[in-house]
Amino acid sequence: MVMRRLKPMTAEECAEFLRALSDPTRLKIIALLFEREWSVTELAKRLGLSQPHTSHHLGVLRTVGIVETRRQGKHIFYRLSPSFREQAERGEEINLGCCSLRFNLPAPAQWVELE
């Protein structure tokens, strides 16, 4: 299977992508999504947030293409988009058009307190 790579963005799209990454809660969500896919309820509980607050953050990440969903019955599960995940895990630069990013992935426990 060929993975879709993130395409270079306009300045506006780049700014929106960087804004999505500028929030500590969203970075924690990304770190957790490197472990596995999660439902909103599971993420909210893990992060100690309300479900609407968690849904808002997931919506922001979904809008910029970092996160995608999978429906199972009444539940929606969130996971990292394959292109974002692959590039981040491989340490590849993600060309945003205005700049490039490379992720040095920490262990999720460094950002999210474990219960």
Rosetta blueprint (number, residue, H / E / L):
1 M L
2 V L
3 M L
4 R L
5 R L
6 L L
7 K L
8 P L
9 M L
10 T L
11 A H
12 E H
13 E H
14 C H
15 A H
16 E H
17 F H
18 L H
19 R H
20 A H
21 L H
22 S L
23 D L
24 P H
25 T H
26 R H
27 L H
28 K H
29 I H
30 I H
31 A H
32 L H
33 L H
34 F H
35 E H
36 R L
37 E L
38 W E
39 S E
40 V H
41 T H
42 E H
43 L H
44 A H
45 K H
46 R H
47 L H
48 G L
49 L L
50 S L
51 Q H
52 P H
53 H H
54 T H
55 S H
56 H H
57 H H
58 L H
59 G H
60 V H
61 L H
62 R H
63 T H
64 V L
65 G L
66 I L
67 V E
68 E E
69 T E
70 R E
71 R E
72 Q E
73 G L
74 K L
75 H E
76 I E
77 F E
78 Y E
79 R E
80 L E
81 S L
82 P H
83 S H
84 F H
85 R H
86 E H
87 Q H
88 A H
89 E H
90 R L
91 G L
92 E L
93 E L
94 I E
95 N E
96 L L
97 G L
98 C L
99 C L
100 S E
101 L E
102 R L
103 F L
104 N L
105 L L
106 P L
107 A L
108 P H
109 A H
110 Q H
111 W L
112 V L
113 E L
114 L L
115 E L
